[in-house]
Amino acid sequence: MKHLCTLCCAALLALSAAAQPGYRPTPENLASRQQFTDARFGIFLHWGLYAMLAQGEWAMTNLDLNYREYEKLAGGFYPAKFDAQAWVTAIREGGARYICFTTRHHDGFSMFHTAQSPYNIVDATPFARDVLKELCDECHRQGIRIHFYYSLIDWWREDAPRGRTGLGTGRPEGTEDADSYFAFMKAQLTELLTNYGEVGAIWFDGVWDQDRNPDFDWRLDELYALIHRLQPACLIINNHHLDPFEGEDAQVFERDLPGENTAGYSEQGISQLPLETCQTMNGMWGYKITDQNYKSSDELIRYLAGAAGRGANLLLNIGPQPDGELPAAALERLEEMGSWLRTNGQTIYGTQAGPVEPRSWGVTTRKGEKVYVHILDWPDTELFLPLPASQLRVTGAVRFADGTKVRYHQDNTGITLRLPERPETPDCIIELTTAR
């Protein structure tokens, strides 16, 4: 999940990859989009053979590991502590409303039972259990939506098209076969959408691998049409870092909030589709034994509120350990975020971006006649907070935490809040009641 697209190649690629001309979402799809938007918080799970190396999900290409040597990891993969119920319970109690699981990452190993290749967790490992099936069953039981991450690139398969990554894995020259590879992907997607119940979204990654070959055809029209035919309500999300292609149902931003580009992946515009930002808890997506640089729960809460204030979901990543457990530090963050959301979730779930655009001090969210002012960076020297929202007519203002009245002044330029004492909280929320 890392690259740097040039603007020229990106523009050409966007033109060549446009999918499903004339796509019109079904009523089921539109309802799914709304459910997705209302959720606001999901958990990403990057888990595969790479966890055994504990160097992150890109270890195969970063270390130029031979594909025949890498596949031997499967013979020792036995995550004895994997417990789908424990995972889903911790994630649900952490306040997340959906899970996105890596069914097949760039290393080519399928984390589900597929008939398309023996290189999968059931047939190639002594564990011999379909962790995806167990996870889906538990998600359905606990009322958590399940999304499937699916890589478009493959560093292991000999027939996979070669992009700019995975070139050092030792696959023989002249074995690429695009027809074979796309038939394989369509067959796997069919399995995923017929064998695992209702799927909330297919989350693609890897278009950017061909950014040096702008004429490459990812055949997204075929893939998207297949998905929408098999499960009309299933959303299509594609982490290509470009403006949305036709046929997609949500837009994703990697490691940045919409409108920001600190990581260098988000030069695209912001569409009218549902929005999602994916971010890591520490520095990596897959498990890395040396990366204990976890963001604090306060920082993660601010990021969640910042996403909601921009009309976006937060898809927050955890890299499970090779033994099948979620890292203790990640579980601690989940517990703390869940505690905060049990008190403050009303200001996040089911909201839309508020009437005041993001400011240096924070954001606003809105639900019905309520506007929530999320003060994330408390101004040390200022006691008054101006809100340039002249279209609002405020009839009351209170601190959301305890109902304490907040003084305010309203004129034709907007509202000015008289800030209460500085609280010990990552997000001081002022609730405004407005008249429609």
C-alpha beads as a LAMMPS data file, in Angstrom:
LAMMPS data file: protein, C-alpha beads

436 atoms
435 bonds

1 atom types
1 bond types

-500.0 500.0 xlo xhi
-500.0 500.0 ylo yhi
-500.0 500.0 zlo zhi

Masses

1 110.0

Atoms # bond

1 1 1 0.000 0.000 0.000
2 1 1 2.666 2.485 -0.937
3 1 1 3.549 4.221 -4.189
4 1 1 3.987 7.608 -5.769
5 1 1 1.928 8.210 -8.914
6 1 1 2.941 10.881 -11.359
7 1 1 0.200 13.238 -12.385
8 1 1 0.635 12.386 -16.052
9 1 1 0.359 8.643 -15.588
10 1 1 -2.486 9.044 -13.142
11 1 1 -4.507 11.035 -15.633
12 1 1 -3.930 8.501 -18.388
13 1 1 -4.693 5.612 -16.070
14 1 1 -7.912 7.209 -14.929
15 1 1 -9.025 7.511 -18.542
16 1 1 -8.098 3.939 -19.416
17 1 1 -9.642 2.402 -16.285
18 1 1 -13.076 4.026 -16.296
19 1 1 -15.546 1.237 -15.604
20 1 1 -19.176 0.430 -16.339
21 1 1 -20.329 3.346 -18.486
22 1 1 -23.805 4.367 -17.470
23 1 1 -23.667 2.564 -14.131
24 1 1 -26.763 3.227 -12.050
25 1 1 -26.741 1.966 -8.475
26 1 1 -29.688 -0.174 -7.418
27 1 1 -31.968 0.793 -4.523
28 1 1 -30.228 -1.920 -2.469
29 1 1 -26.880 -0.345 -3.271
30 1 1 -28.042 3.136 -2.302
31 1 1 -29.359 1.780 1.001
32 1 1 -26.000 0.096 1.577
33 1 1 -24.192 3.365 0.878
34 1 1 -26.290 5.071 3.544
35 1 1 -25.638 2.298 6.041
36 1 1 -21.932 2.563 5.289
37 1 1 -21.979 6.333 5.780
38 1 1 -23.889 6.074 9.039
39 1 1 -21.359 3.586 10.439
40 1 1 -18.494 6.120 10.443
41 1 1 -15.986 3.701 12.042
42 1 1 -14.531 0.436 10.788
43 1 1 -11.516 -1.760 11.521
44 1 1 -9.068 -2.901 8.844
45 1 1 -7.333 -6.256 9.418
46 1 1 -4.124 -6.927 7.454
47 1 1 -3.301 -10.559 8.111
48 1 1 -1.517 -13.208 6.077
49 1 1 1.656 -15.277 5.827
50 1 1 3.674 -12.076 6.097
51 1 1 2.756 -11.906 9.792
52 1 1 5.178 -14.795 10.366
53 1 1 8.084 -12.682 9.123
54 1 1 6.939 -9.787 11.337
55 1 1 8.239 -7.228 8.822
56 1 1 4.972 -5.883 7.466
57 1 1 2.807 -6.910 4.535
58 1 1 5.341 -5.839 1.891
59 1 1 8.155 -8.083 3.153
60 1 1 8.051 -10.362 0.096
61 1 1 8.900 -7.586 -2.354
62 1 1 10.888 -5.353 0.012
63 1 1 13.290 -8.226 0.757
64 1 1 13.123 -9.731 -2.761
65 1 1 12.090 -13.099 -1.364
66 1 1 11.920 -15.951 -3.856
67 1 1 8.317 -16.952 -4.412
68 1 1 9.039 -20.658 -3.958
69 1 1 10.832 -19.987 -0.677
70 1 1 8.142 -17.589 0.520
71 1 1 5.383 -20.135 -0.075
72 1 1 7.092 -22.469 2.406
73 1 1 5.834 -20.167 5.155
74 1 1 2.422 -21.753 4.659
75 1 1 3.735 -25.070 5.957
76 1 1 4.373 -23.511 9.349
77 1 1 1.388 -21.185 9.598
78 1 1 -0.646 -22.305 12.593
79 1 1 -2.353 -19.340 14.336
80 1 1 -3.499 -21.402 17.301
81 1 1 -4.870 -18.397 19.203
82 1 1 -7.158 -17.181 16.419
83 1 1 -10.640 -16.691 17.862
84 1 1 -13.173 -15.017 15.574
85 1 1 -15.571 -14.407 18.442
86 1 1 -12.878 -12.637 20.480
87 1 1 -11.859 -10.507 17.488
88 1 1 -15.373 -9.413 16.579
89 1 1 -16.380 -8.811 20.187
90 1 1 -13.359 -6.572 20.828
91 1 1 -13.975 -4.662 17.609
92 1 1 -17.708 -4.239 18.268
93 1 1 -17.091 -3.099 21.846
94 1 1 -14.464 -0.733 20.454
95 1 1 -17.279 1.070 18.667
96 1 1 -16.551 -0.094 15.109
97 1 1 -19.519 -0.921 12.910
98 1 1 -17.719 -2.912 10.198
99 1 1 -14.576 -4.939 9.501
100 1 1 -12.489 -5.033 6.320
101 1 1 -10.409 -8.233 6.099
102 1 1 -7.555 -9.000 3.686
103 1 1 -8.818 -12.024 1.767
104 1 1 -5.792 -11.977 -0.587
105 1 1 -2.956 -9.495 -0.324
106 1 1 -0.139 -8.763 -2.770
107 1 1 1.812 -11.858 -1.681
108 1 1 -0.839 -13.966 -3.409
109 1 1 -1.821 -16.147 -0.459
110 1 1 -5.578 -16.599 -0.071
111 1 1 -6.830 -16.317 3.508
112 1 1 -9.960 -18.275 2.618
113 1 1 -10.795 -21.673 1.154
114 1 1 -10.684 -21.256 -2.603
115 1 1 -10.972 -23.862 -5.312
116 1 1 -8.931 -21.683 -7.659
117 1 1 -5.544 -22.409 -6.087
118 1 1 -4.152 -24.771 -3.434
119 1 1 -2.191 -21.804 -2.088
120 1 1 -4.734 -20.983 0.613
121 1 1 -5.096 -21.203 4.375
122 1 1 -7.118 -24.431 4.316
123 1 1 -5.176 -26.477 1.762
124 1 1 -1.624 -25.185 2.269
125 1 1 -1.328 -24.837 6.070
126 1 1 -1.506 -27.256 8.995
127 1 1 -4.131 -24.926 10.493
128 1 1 -6.543 -26.011 7.748
129 1 1 -9.365 -23.708 8.865
130 1 1 -11.209 -21.120 6.826
131 1 1 -10.631 -18.083 9.019
132 1 1 -12.697 -15.925 6.676
133 1 1 -15.720 -18.189 7.076
134 1 1 -15.364 -18.109 10.861
135 1 1 -14.960 -14.341 10.847
136 1 1 -17.953 -13.796 8.556
137 1 1 -20.178 -16.089 10.597
138 1 1 -19.263 -14.201 13.765
139 1 1 -19.759 -10.798 12.124
140 1 1 -23.200 -11.822 10.943
141 1 1 -24.023 -13.163 14.406
142 1 1 -22.926 -9.965 16.169
143 1 1 -24.372 -7.549 13.610
144 1 1 -21.060 -6.236 12.253
145 1 1 -20.796 -5.668 8.503
146 1 1 -17.939 -7.469 6.770
147 1 1 -15.923 -6.048 3.858
148 1 1 -13.337 -7.930 1.795
149 1 1 -9.989 -6.437 0.831
150 1 1 -8.848 -7.986 -2.457
151 1 1 -5.512 -7.295 -4.152
152 1 1 -5.437 -6.810 -7.909
153 1 1 -1.732 -7.632 -8.019
154 1 1 0.036 -10.845 -7.111
155 1 1 3.760 -11.346 -6.450
156 1 1 3.417 -15.151 -6.336
157 1 1 1.344 -16.249 -9.331
158 1 1 3.341 -16.837 -12.486
159 1 1 0.507 -15.694 -14.758
160 1 1 -0.011 -12.370 -12.937
161 1 1 0.830 -9.194 -14.900
162 1 1 4.110 -7.620 -13.795
163 1 1 3.930 -4.059 -12.544
164 1 1 6.596 -2.103 -10.727
165 1 1 6.484 -4.213 -7.542
166 1 1 7.260 -7.866 -6.912
167 1 1 9.885 -7.967 -9.648
168 1 1 12.482 -9.616 -7.406
169 1 1 10.493 -12.684 -6.372
170 1 1 12.092 -15.002 -8.915
171 1 1 9.102 -15.819 -11.102
172 1 1 10.203 -17.014 -14.561
173 1 1 10.096 -14.639 -17.492
174 1 1 7.447 -15.034 -20.156
175 1 1 4.780 -16.621 -17.945
176 1 1 2.391 -13.678 -17.786
177 1 1 -1.088 -14.505 -19.012
178 1 1 -3.616 -11.750 -18.437
179 1 1 -6.594 -13.834 -19.590
180 1 1 -5.702 -16.616 -17.160
181 1 1 -5.110 -14.205 -14.297
182 1 1 -8.349 -12.260 -14.764
183 1 1 -10.311 -15.509 -15.027
184 1 1 -8.725 -16.515 -11.700
185 1 1 -9.697 -13.228 -10.055
186 1 1 -13.266 -13.370 -11.326
187 1 1 -13.605 -16.935 -10.077
188 1 1 -12.306 -15.941 -6.640
189 1 1 -14.595 -12.934 -6.437
190 1 1 -17.497 -15.209 -7.332
191 1 1 -16.539 -17.499 -4.447
192 1 1 -16.264 -14.584 -2.035
193 1 1 -19.689 -13.256 -3.023
194 1 1 -21.500 -16.598 -2.962
195 1 1 -19.922 -18.592 -0.111
196 1 1 -19.752 -16.075 2.744
197 1 1 -23.173 -14.503 3.056
198 1 1 -23.879 -10.798 2.728
199 1 1 -20.765 -8.774 1.925
200 1 1 -20.750 -5.041 2.639
201 1 1 -17.970 -4.102 0.203
202 1 1 -15.156 -5.333 -1.990
203 1 1 -12.124 -3.145 -1.262
204 1 1 -9.639 -3.277 -4.155
205 1 1 -5.990 -2.311 -4.006
206 1 1 -3.204 -2.335 -6.593
207 1 1 -4.292 -0.290 -9.629
208 1 1 -1.292 1.924 -8.912
209 1 1 1.113 -0.979 -9.627
210 1 1 0.749 -0.239 -13.330
211 1 1 1.203 3.528 -13.048
212 1 1 4.189 3.273 -15.413
213 1 1 2.020 1.457 -17.971
214 1 1 -0.941 3.821 -18.411
215 1 1 -2.430 1.739 -21.240
216 1 1 -2.767 -1.326 -19.021
217 1 1 -6.366 -2.533 -18.820
218 1 1 -7.388 -3.726 -15.344
219 1 1 -10.732 -4.864 -16.803
220 1 1 -12.524 -3.172 -13.967
221 1 1 -15.708 -3.025 -16.024
222 1 1 -15.831 -6.832 -15.932
223 1 1 -14.959 -7.072 -12.247
224 1 1 -17.381 -4.351 -11.174
225 1 1 -20.244 -5.744 -13.257
226 1 1 -19.679 -9.180 -11.735
227 1 1 -19.823 -7.819 -8.189
228 1 1 -22.921 -5.731 -8.764
229 1 1 -24.640 -8.682 -10.433
230 1 1 -23.830 -11.187 -7.668
231 1 1 -24.619 -8.852 -4.764
232 1 1 -26.266 -5.582 -5.876
233 1 1 -25.960 -4.102 -2.383
234 1 1 -22.218 -4.799 -2.166
235 1 1 -20.207 -1.592 -2.411
236 1 1 -17.113 -1.276 -4.588
237 1 1 -14.238 0.709 -3.101
238 1 1 -10.900 1.010 -4.909
239 1 1 -7.744 2.383 -3.312
240 1 1 -6.251 3.726 -6.547
241 1 1 -5.589 7.253 -5.238
242 1 1 -7.352 8.764 -8.251
243 1 1 -10.732 10.366 -8.823
244 1 1 -13.445 7.685 -8.600
245 1 1 -14.024 5.489 -11.629
246 1 1 -17.520 4.846 -12.872
247 1 1 -19.036 1.868 -11.103
248 1 1 -17.491 2.636 -7.721
249 1 1 -19.708 3.267 -4.719
250 1 1 -17.368 5.023 -2.265
251 1 1 -14.083 6.907 -2.375
252 1 1 -11.131 6.085 -0.164
253 1 1 -8.173 8.205 0.988
254 1 1 -5.041 6.497 2.294
255 1 1 -3.334 7.834 5.427
256 1 1 -4.996 11.224 5.049
257 1 1 -8.276 12.918 5.777
258 1 1 -10.165 14.120 2.673
259 1 1 -8.706 17.408 1.534
260 1 1 -5.267 16.694 3.025
261 1 1 -2.222 15.139 1.378
262 1 1 0.457 14.747 4.018
263 1 1 1.285 11.174 2.927
264 1 1 1.470 11.974 -0.782
265 1 1 -1.330 9.644 -1.886
266 1 1 -4.259 12.062 -2.035
267 1 1 -3.962 14.495 -4.917
268 1 1 -7.407 13.425 -6.130
269 1 1 -10.486 15.550 -5.672
270 1 1 -13.286 14.862 -3.224
271 1 1 -16.327 13.290 -4.856
272 1 1 -19.973 13.197 -3.839
273 1 1 -19.701 9.469 -3.068
274 1 1 -19.496 8.186 0.512
275 1 1 -15.972 8.813 1.810
276 1 1 -13.547 6.705 3.821
277 1 1 -10.034 7.306 5.107
278 1 1 -7.822 4.357 6.013
279 1 1 -5.145 4.850 8.661
280 1 1 -2.841 2.705 10.781
281 1 1 -2.815 2.443 14.571
282 1 1 0.984 2.338 14.533
283 1 1 3.148 2.770 11.427
284 1 1 2.437 -0.453 9.527
285 1 1 -0.500 -2.290 8.016
286 1 1 0.762 -5.842 8.527
287 1 1 2.316 -7.000 11.808
288 1 1 5.849 -5.697 12.390
289 1 1 7.549 -6.815 15.560
290 1 1 9.680 -3.664 15.907
291 1 1 6.827 -1.198 15.360
292 1 1 5.378 -0.342 18.750
293 1 1 4.839 3.298 17.848
294 1 1 1.096 3.220 18.428
295 1 1 -0.875 6.415 18.219
296 1 1 -2.508 7.366 21.507
297 1 1 -6.218 6.796 21.962
298 1 1 -6.666 10.577 22.193
299 1 1 -5.003 11.003 18.791
300 1 1 -7.176 8.272 17.282
301 1 1 -10.344 9.804 18.730
302 1 1 -9.392 13.168 17.241
303 1 1 -8.765 11.469 13.896
304 1 1 -12.160 9.780 14.017
305 1 1 -13.896 13.078 14.794
306 1 1 -11.832 14.805 12.090
307 1 1 -13.002 12.235 9.556
308 1 1 -16.657 12.570 10.569
309 1 1 -16.371 16.346 10.361
310 1 1 -15.304 15.915 6.725
311 1 1 -18.156 13.545 5.984
312 1 1 -15.892 10.478 5.990
313 1 1 -15.549 7.151 7.748
314 1 1 -12.380 6.080 9.535
315 1 1 -11.096 2.611 8.611
316 1 1 -8.498 2.023 11.322
317 1 1 -5.990 -0.761 10.791
318 1 1 -4.789 -3.535 13.091
319 1 1 -2.128 -6.067 12.059
320 1 1 -2.892 -9.347 13.863
321 1 1 0.010 -11.376 15.223
322 1 1 1.203 -14.639 13.630
323 1 1 -0.350 -16.578 16.529
324 1 1 -3.792 -15.208 15.650
325 1 1 -4.195 -12.705 18.466
326 1 1 -4.733 -8.985 18.093
327 1 1 -1.820 -7.052 19.627
328 1 1 -2.371 -5.953 23.225
329 1 1 -1.666 -2.316 22.362
330 1 1 -4.342 -2.403 19.665
331 1 1 -6.848 -3.941 22.063
332 1 1 -6.102 -1.192 24.584
333 1 1 -6.776 1.487 21.957
334 1 1 -10.005 -0.244 20.947
335 1 1 -11.188 -0.391 24.530
336 1 1 -10.484 3.312 25.073
337 1 1 -12.120 4.344 21.801
338 1 1 -15.149 2.196 22.617
339 1 1 -15.493 3.823 26.010
340 1 1 -15.399 7.276 24.407
341 1 1 -17.899 6.307 21.720
342 1 1 -20.365 4.883 24.220
343 1 1 -20.580 8.387 25.659
344 1 1 -20.081 10.488 22.549
345 1 1 -21.088 8.258 19.636
346 1 1 -24.232 10.305 19.033
347 1 1 -21.988 13.063 17.665
348 1 1 -20.249 10.656 15.239
349 1 1 -22.573 7.847 14.103
350 1 1 -25.187 8.785 11.529
351 1 1 -23.888 12.339 11.193
352 1 1 -22.912 14.361 8.184
353 1 1 -20.248 17.005 7.838
354 1 1 -21.348 20.081 9.774
355 1 1 -22.033 23.597 8.513
356 1 1 -18.579 24.926 9.431
357 1 1 -15.701 23.661 7.302
358 1 1 -12.754 22.121 9.181
359 1 1 -10.739 24.696 11.086
360 1 1 -7.403 24.607 12.903
361 1 1 -9.295 24.060 16.158
362 1 1 -11.508 21.210 14.926
363 1 1 -14.642 20.286 12.991
364 1 1 -18.418 20.198 13.156
365 1 1 -20.857 17.346 12.556
366 1 1 -24.595 17.496 12.136
367 1 1 -27.599 15.271 12.800
368 1 1 -31.033 16.755 12.285
369 1 1 -31.416 19.975 14.219
370 1 1 -28.290 19.293 16.282
371 1 1 -24.858 20.625 15.312
372 1 1 -21.877 19.270 17.240
373 1 1 -18.811 21.473 17.519
374 1 1 -15.769 19.219 18.078
375 1 1 -12.980 21.320 19.593
376 1 1 -9.959 19.064 19.028
377 1 1 -7.166 21.583 19.475
378 1 1 -8.193 23.840 22.323
379 1 1 -7.113 27.458 21.779
380 1 1 -4.945 28.287 24.795
381 1 1 -5.348 32.037 24.757
382 1 1 -8.787 32.457 23.242
383 1 1 -12.023 32.327 25.214
384 1 1 -14.263 33.002 22.240
385 1 1 -14.722 30.661 19.280
386 1 1 -16.236 32.207 16.131
387 1 1 -18.301 29.929 13.883
388 1 1 -18.859 31.469 10.441
389 1 1 -22.262 29.888 9.893
390 1 1 -24.618 32.763 9.188
391 1 1 -27.237 30.375 7.803
392 1 1 -27.788 28.796 11.230
393 1 1 -30.245 30.044 13.800
394 1 1 -29.099 28.702 17.150
395 1 1 -31.627 28.331 19.956
396 1 1 -29.334 26.779 22.549
397 1 1 -25.756 25.685 23.253
398 1 1 -24.526 23.227 25.889
399 1 1 -21.487 21.124 26.612
400 1 1 -22.388 17.681 25.322
401 1 1 -20.598 15.944 28.192
402 1 1 -22.726 17.344 31.020
403 1 1 -25.375 19.672 29.597
404 1 1 -23.741 22.800 31.034
405 1 1 -25.002 25.860 29.199
406 1 1 -22.532 27.637 26.931
407 1 1 -22.888 31.336 26.334
408 1 1 -23.019 32.451 22.716
409 1 1 -23.642 35.487 20.563
410 1 1 -25.315 35.394 17.171
411 1 1 -25.357 37.984 14.420
412 1 1 -25.391 38.087 10.633
413 1 1 -21.782 36.826 10.432
414 1 1 -22.403 33.675 12.437
415 1 1 -22.147 32.444 16.019
416 1 1 -19.501 33.128 18.628
417 1 1 -19.191 30.674 21.517
418 1 1 -17.915 31.644 24.945
419 1 1 -15.679 28.668 25.706
420 1 1 -15.972 26.884 29.040
421 1 1 -12.934 25.990 31.089
422 1 1 -10.406 23.845 29.306
423 1 1 -11.433 20.206 29.865
424 1 1 -9.199 17.144 30.118
425 1 1 -10.587 15.479 27.021
426 1 1 -9.383 14.752 23.476
427 1 1 -12.547 16.313 22.055
428 1 1 -14.588 18.999 23.783
429 1 1 -18.011 18.842 22.148
430 1 1 -20.455 21.732 22.178
431 1 1 -23.990 20.806 21.145
432 1 1 -25.923 23.465 19.298
433 1 1 -29.681 23.217 18.874
434 1 1 -30.794 24.909 15.702
435 1 1 -34.086 25.941 14.194
436 1 1 -34.642 24.665 10.681

Bonds

1 1 1 2
2 1 2 3
3 1 3 4
4 1 4 5
5 1 5 6
6 1 6 7
7 1 7 8
8 1 8 9
9 1 9 10
10 1 10 11
11 1 11 12
12 1 12 13
13 1 13 14
14 1 14 15
15 1 15 16
16 1 16 17
17 1 17 18
18 1 18 19
19 1 19 20
20 1 20 21
21 1 21 22
22 1 22 23
23 1 23 24
24 1 24 25
25 1 25 26
26 1 26 27
27 1 27 28
28 1 28 29
29 1 29 30
30 1 30 31
31 1 31 32
32 1 32 33
33 1 33 34
34 1 34 35
35 1 35 36
36 1 36 37
37 1 37 38
38 1 38 39
39 1 39 40
40 1 40 41
41 1 41 42
42 1 42 43
43 1 43 44
44 1 44 45
45 1 45 46
46 1 46 47
47 1 47 48
48 1 48 49
49 1 49 50
50 1 50 51
51 1 51 52
52 1 52 53
53 1 53 54
54 1 54 55
55 1 55 56
56 1 56 57
57 1 57 58
58 1 58 59
59 1 59 60
60 1 60 61
61 1 61 62
62 1 62 63
63 1 63 64
64 1 64 65
65 1 65 66
66 1 66 67
67 1 67 68
68 1 68 69
69 1 69 70
70 1 70 71
71 1 71 72
72 1 72 73
73 1 73 74
74 1 74 75
75 1 75 76
76 1 76 77
77 1 77 78
78 1 78 79
79 1 79 80
80 1 80 81
81 1 81 82
82 1 82 83
83 1 83 84
84 1 84 85
85 1 85 86
86 1 86 87
87 1 87 88
88 1 88 89
89 1 89 90
90 1 90 91
91 1 91 92
92 1 92 93
93 1 93 94
94 1 94 95
95 1 95 96
96 1 96 97
97 1 97 98
98 1 98 99
99 1 99 100
100 1 100 101
101 1 101 102
102 1 102 103
103 1 103 104
104 1 104 105
105 1 105 106
106 1 106 107
107 1 107 108
108 1 108 109
109 1 109 110
110 1 110 111
111 1 111 112
112 1 112 113
113 1 113 114
114 1 114 115
115 1 115 116
116 1 116 117
117 1 117 118
118 1 118 119
119 1 119 120
120 1 120 121
121 1 121 122
122 1 122 123
123 1 123 124
124 1 124 125
125 1 125 126
126 1 126 127
127 1 127 128
128 1 128 129
129 1 129 130
130 1 130 131
131 1 131 132
132 1 132 133
133 1 133 134
134 1 134 135
135 1 135 136
136 1 136 137
137 1 137 138
138 1 138 139
139 1 139 140
140 1 140 141
141 1 141 142
142 1 142 143
143 1 143 144
144 1 144 145
145 1 145 146
146 1 146 147
147 1 147 148
148 1 148 149
149 1 149 150
150 1 150 151
151 1 151 152
152 1 152 153
153 1 153 154
154 1 154 155
155 1 155 156
156 1 156 157
157 1 157 158
158 1 158 159
159 1 159 160
160 1 160 161
161 1 161 162
162 1 162 163
163 1 163 164
164 1 164 165
165 1 165 166
166 1 166 167
167 1 167 168
168 1 168 169
169 1 169 170
170 1 170 171
171 1 171 172
172 1 172 173
173 1 173 174
174 1 174 175
175 1 175 176
176 1 176 177
177 1 177 178
178 1 178 179
179 1 179 180
180 1 180 181
181 1 181 182
182 1 182 183
183 1 183 184
184 1 184 185
185 1 185 186
186 1 186 187
187 1 187 188
188 1 188 189
189 1 189 190
190 1 190 191
191 1 191 192
192 1 192 193
193 1 193 194
194 1 194 195
195 1 195 196
196 1 196 197
197 1 197 198
198 1 198 199
199 1 199 200
200 1 200 201
201 1 201 202
202 1 202 203
203 1 203 204
204 1 204 205
205 1 205 206
206 1 206 207
207 1 207 208
208 1 208 209
209 1 209 210
210 1 210 211
211 1 211 212
212 1 212 213
213 1 213 214
214 1 214 215
215 1 215 216
216 1 216 217
217 1 217 218
218 1 218 219
219 1 219 220
220 1 220 221
221 1 221 222
222 1 222 223
223 1 223 224
224 1 224 225
225 1 225 226
226 1 226 227
227 1 227 228
228 1 228 229
229 1 229 230
230 1 230 231
231 1 231 232
232 1 232 233
233 1 233 234
234 1 234 235
235 1 235 236
236 1 236 237
237 1 237 238
238 1 238 239
239 1 239 240
240 1 240 241
241 1 241 242
242 1 242 243
243 1 243 244
244 1 244 245
245 1 245 246
246 1 246 247
247 1 247 248
248 1 248 249
249 1 249 250
250 1 250 251
251 1 251 252
252 1 252 253
253 1 253 254
254 1 254 255
255 1 255 256
256 1 256 257
257 1 257 258
258 1 258 259
259 1 259 260
260 1 260 261
261 1 261 262
262 1 262 263
263 1 263 264
264 1 264 265
265 1 265 266
266 1 266 267
267 1 267 268
268 1 268 269
269 1 269 270
270 1 270 271
271 1 271 272
272 1 272 273
273 1 273 274
274 1 274 275
275 1 275 276
276 1 276 277
277 1 277 278
278 1 278 279
279 1 279 280
280 1 280 281
281 1 281 282
282 1 282 283
283 1 283 284
284 1 284 285
285 1 285 286
286 1 286 287
287 1 287 288
288 1 288 289
289 1 289 290
290 1 290 291
291 1 291 292
292 1 292 293
293 1 293 294
294 1 294 295
295 1 295 296
296 1 296 297
297 1 297 298
298 1 298 299
299 1 299 300
300 1 300 301
301 1 301 302
302 1 302 303
303 1 303 304
304 1 304 305
305 1 305 306
306 1 306 307
307 1 307 308
308 1 308 309
309 1 309 310
310 1 310 311
311 1 311 312
312 1 312 313
313 1 313 314
314 1 314 315
315 1 315 316
316 1 316 317
317 1 317 318
318 1 318 319
319 1 319 320
320 1 320 321
321 1 321 322
322 1 322 323
323 1 323 324
324 1 324 325
325 1 325 326
326 1 326 327
327 1 327 328
328 1 328 329
329 1 329 330
330 1 330 331
331 1 331 332
332 1 332 333
333 1 333 334
334 1 334 335
335 1 335 336
336 1 336 337
337 1 337 338
338 1 338 339
339 1 339 340
340 1 340 341
341 1 341 342
342 1 342 343
343 1 343 344
344 1 344 345
345 1 345 346
346 1 346 347
347 1 347 348
348 1 348 349
349 1 349 350
350 1 350 351
351 1 351 352
352 1 352 353
353 1 353 354
354 1 354 355
355 1 355 356
356 1 356 357
357 1 357 358
358 1 358 359
359 1 359 360
360 1 360 361
361 1 361 362
362 1 362 363
363 1 363 364
364 1 364 365
365 1 365 366
366 1 366 367
367 1 367 368
368 1 368 369
369 1 369 370
370 1 370 371
371 1 371 372
372 1 372 373
373 1 373 374
374 1 374 375
375 1 375 376
376 1 376 377
377 1 377 378
378 1 378 379
379 1 379 380
380 1 380 381
381 1 381 382
382 1 382 383
383 1 383 384
384 1 384 385
385 1 385 386
386 1 386 387
387 1 387 388
388 1 388 389
389 1 389 390
390 1 390 391
391 1 391 392
392 1 392 393
393 1 393 394
394 1 394 395
395 1 395 396
396 1 396 397
397 1 397 398
398 1 398 399
399 1 399 400
400 1 400 401
401 1 401 402
402 1 402 403
403 1 403 404
404 1 404 405
405 1 405 406
406 1 406 407
407 1 407 408
408 1 408 409
409 1 409 410
410 1 410 411
411 1 411 412
412 1 412 413
413 1 413 414
414 1 414 415
415 1 415 416
416 1 416 417
417 1 417 418
418 1 418 419
419 1 419 420
420 1 420 421
421 1 421 422
422 1 422 423
423 1 423 424
424 1 424 425
425 1 425 426
426 1 426 427
427 1 427 428
428 1 428 429
429 1 429 430
430 1 430 431
431 1 431 432
432 1 432 433
433 1 433 434
434 1 434 435
435 1 435 436
